[in-house]
Amino acid sequence: MRTALISDIHGNLEALESVLTDIESQSVDRVICLGDIIGYGPNPRECIDRVRKLDLCILGNHDQGALFDPEGFSGTAERAIYWTRSQIEDKSDPKNPERWQFLSELPRIVREEKVMFVHGSARAPLSEYVFPEDVYNQRKMDGLFALVQTQCFQGHTHVPGIFTRDYQFISPVDINGKFEIKKQNLIINVGSVGQPRDLDNRSCYVIWDGRSLEFRRVEYDLEVTAKKIRDIPDLDDFLGDRLGEGR
């Protein structure tokens, strides 16, 4: 089965539509979203509508923040969360109750046999970040891999790559975007659709068939998204500026 894995859309409709168009050309059997459909970006409602049609979606920390009190958020992120919440609470939009219910029913973790799908990490599905430099924290990596039977797919950091059990981080750039899965436990970050932070402003997602991984990069009209953000007073201009910088 060929599975497309996307994550961290963050209300960026232009990026999401470009990625879904690319996925349509890849003969995949299903599409899984690893959370953070909303937050930061200007089109939360439209992105929820698109994701609702996918095969599976996991709850992200921004999704939860919009549903409940945004604990752990501050400044720009907190303002964006409150604005996002106002968009899905707006009683003038008849679709909002369905969107709200969809978000409220999202699971925090899904297991398929020995494979795990989360937003943050196997240990803390919503909140824990696993950065490339964490390979130097052997205690942290040992704790994470103790919960991983084969592969754990996640997002949250917006930095794509593969963590191996022997404390290595493999960037997609180093492997030309393709990796063969052997008999090894892996933690795979699929990157971000709507707000990449690896200094590449193209959207990123992964195709996985059980034997191999392919990291795909997709261009989109980020200036359209950036202008939408700048036109919304409650969203910081920085959220639009950073799209072009990929950080």
C-alpha positions in Angstrom: 0.0 0.0 0.0 1.3 3.4 -1.0 0.6 6.0 1.7 1.1 9.7 1.5 1.8 11.4 4.8 1.3 15.1 5.3 1.6 17.2 8.4 1.6 20.8 9.7 -0.6 22.5 7.1 -1.3 25.4 9.5 -4.2 26.9 7.5 -2.1 27.3 4.3 -4.6 26.5 1.7 -2.4 27.2 -1.3 0.3 24.8 0.0 -2.3 22.1 0.8 -3.9 22.3 -2.6 -0.6 22.1 -4.4 0.5 19.1 -2.3 -2.8 17.3 -2.8 -2.5 17.9 -6.5 1.0 16.3 -6.4 -0.3 13.4 -4.4 -2.9 12.7 -7.1 -0.1 12.1 -9.6 1.7 9.6 -7.4 -0.8 6.7 -7.5 -1.2 6.5 -3.7 -3.8 4.4 -2.0 -4.5 6.6 1.0 -3.5 10.0 2.6 -2.8 10.5 6.3 -2.5 13.8 8.0 -0.4 14.0 11.2 -2.0 17.1 12.6 -1.8 20.8 12.9 -4.4 21.4 10.1 -4.9 24.9 11.5 -3.0 27.6 13.4 -0.8 30.5 12.0 -2.4 30.5 8.5 -5.3 32.4 7.0 -7.6 29.6 5.8 -8.4 27.3 8.7 -11.9 26.5 7.7 -11.0 25.6 4.1 -8.1 23.4 5.2 -10.3 21.5 7.6 -12.8 20.9 4.8 -10.1 19.4 2.6 -8.5 17.3 5.3 -11.9 15.9 6.3 -11.9 14.0 3.0 -8.7 12.3 3.7 -8.4 8.7 5.0 -7.0 9.5 8.5 -6.0 12.5 10.5 -4.2 12.8 13.9 -4.8 15.7 16.4 -2.0 18.3 16.4 -1.2 20.7 19.2 -2.5 23.7 17.3 -5.7 21.8 16.6 -6.1 21.2 20.3 -5.2 24.8 21.1 -8.0 26.1 19.0 -10.5 23.6 20.6 -9.4 24.4 24.2 -7.3 26.9 26.1 -4.0 27.4 24.2 -1.8 26.3 27.1 1.8 26.6 26.2 1.3 29.2 23.4 2.2 32.8 23.7 2.8 35.9 21.6 2.3 35.4 17.9 1.2 31.8 18.2 -1.4 32.6 20.9 -2.9 35.5 18.9 -3.1 33.2 15.9 -4.8 30.5 17.9 -7.5 32.8 19.2 -8.1 34.2 15.7 -8.3 30.7 14.3 -10.8 29.7 17.0 -13.0 32.7 16.1 -13.1 31.5 12.6 -14.4 28.0 13.5 -16.8 29.4 16.2 -18.4 31.9 13.8 -22.1 31.1 13.9 -22.7 32.7 10.6 -21.0 29.8 8.9 -23.3 26.8 8.8 -20.4 24.3 8.3 -18.6 25.3 11.5 -20.4 22.8 13.8 -19.2 20.0 11.6 -15.7 21.3 11.5 -15.6 21.7 15.3 -16.9 18.1 15.7 -14.3 16.8 13.3 -11.5 18.4 15.2 -12.8 17.3 18.6 -12.9 13.6 17.5 -9.4 13.4 16.1 -7.2 10.8 17.8 -3.8 11.6 19.4 -2.2 8.4 18.3 -3.0 5.7 15.8 -1.2 2.3 15.6 -1.4 -0.1 12.7 0.3 -3.3 13.7 3.8 -2.2 14.6 3.7 1.2 12.9 2.7 4.4 14.9 1.3 7.7 13.7 1.5 10.7 15.9 1.9 14.5 15.7 4.7 15.2 18.2 6.4 12.0 19.4 5.7 8.4 20.5 6.2 9.5 24.1 4.2 12.7 24.1 1.9 12.7 21.0 1.0 16.3 21.1 3.7 18.2 22.8 7.2 16.7 22.4 9.6 18.1 19.8 12.2 15.8 18.3 14.8 17.9 16.6 17.8 16.7 14.5 20.2 17.8 17.2 18.4 15.4 19.6 20.5 12.6 18.3 23.2 13.8 20.7 20.8 13.3 23.6 21.1 9.5 23.8 18.9 9.3 26.9 16.0 11.1 25.0 16.5 9.0 21.9 16.6 5.7 23.9 13.4 6.7 25.6 11.7 7.4 22.3 12.9 4.3 20.5 11.8 2.1 23.4 8.3 2.9 22.2 8.9 2.3 18.5 8.5 -1.2 17.2 9.2 -0.5 13.6 8.4 3.0 12.3 7.0 6.1 14.0 5.7 8.8 11.7 5.4 12.3 13.1 5.6 16.0 12.3 5.5 19.0 14.8 9.1 20.4 14.2 8.5 21.2 10.5 11.9 19.6 9.8 11.8 16.5 7.6 14.2 13.6 8.1 14.9 10.2 9.5 16.1 9.2 13.0 17.9 5.9 13.4 18.4 3.7 16.4 22.1 4.3 16.3 21.7 8.1 17.0 21.8 9.4 13.4 19.7 11.9 11.7 19.4 11.6 8.0 18.3 14.6 6.1 16.4 14.1 2.8 19.0 16.3 1.1 21.7 13.7 2.0 19.8 10.9 0.3 18.3 12.6 -2.7 14.9 12.3 -0.9 14.8 8.5 -1.1 15.4 5.9 1.6 15.2 2.1 1.7 13.7 0.7 4.8 15.5 -2.4 6.1 15.1 -4.3 9.3 15.6 -1.3 11.5 13.5 0.9 13.8 13.0 4.4 12.5 11.4 7.7 13.6 10.4 9.6 10.5 9.5 13.3 10.4 7.5 14.0 7.3 8.1 17.7 7.3 5.5 20.5 6.8 3.0 21.3 4.1 2.2 24.9 5.2 5.3 26.2 7.0 8.6 24.4 6.3 11.4 25.3 8.6 14.4 23.6 7.0 15.4 26.6 4.9 13.5 25.2 1.9 10.3 27.1 1.4 8.7 24.3 -0.7 6.0 22.1 1.0 7.2 18.7 2.1 5.5 15.4 2.5 6.4 11.7 2.4 5.3 8.7 0.4 5.7 5.3 2.2 5.0 1.9 0.8 6.3 -0.3 3.7 9.7 -0.8 1.9 10.8 2.7 1.1 10.4 6.4 1.8 10.3 9.3 -0.6 10.4 12.9 0.6 8.7 15.1 -2.0 9.0 18.9 -2.2 6.2 20.9 -3.9 6.2 24.5 -4.9 3.2 26.7 -4.2 2.3 30.4 -4.6 3.5 31.4 -1.1 3.1 35.1 -1.9 -0.7 34.6 -2.1 -0.7 33.1 1.4 1.6 35.7 2.8 -0.6 38.5 1.5 -3.7 36.9 3.1 -1.8 36.8 6.4 -0.7 40.4 6.2 -4.3 41.4 5.4 -5.5 39.9 8.7 -4.7 42.2 11.7 -4.8 39.4 14.2 -2.1 37.5 12.3 1.5 38.8 12.7 3.2 39.7 9.4 6.1 37.6 10.5 3.9 34.5 9.8 3.8 35.5 6.2 7.4 36.7 5.9 8.8 33.4 7.2 7.1 31.4 4.4 9.5 32.7 1.8 12.5 32.0 4.1 11.6 28.5 5.0 12.2 28.9 8.7 
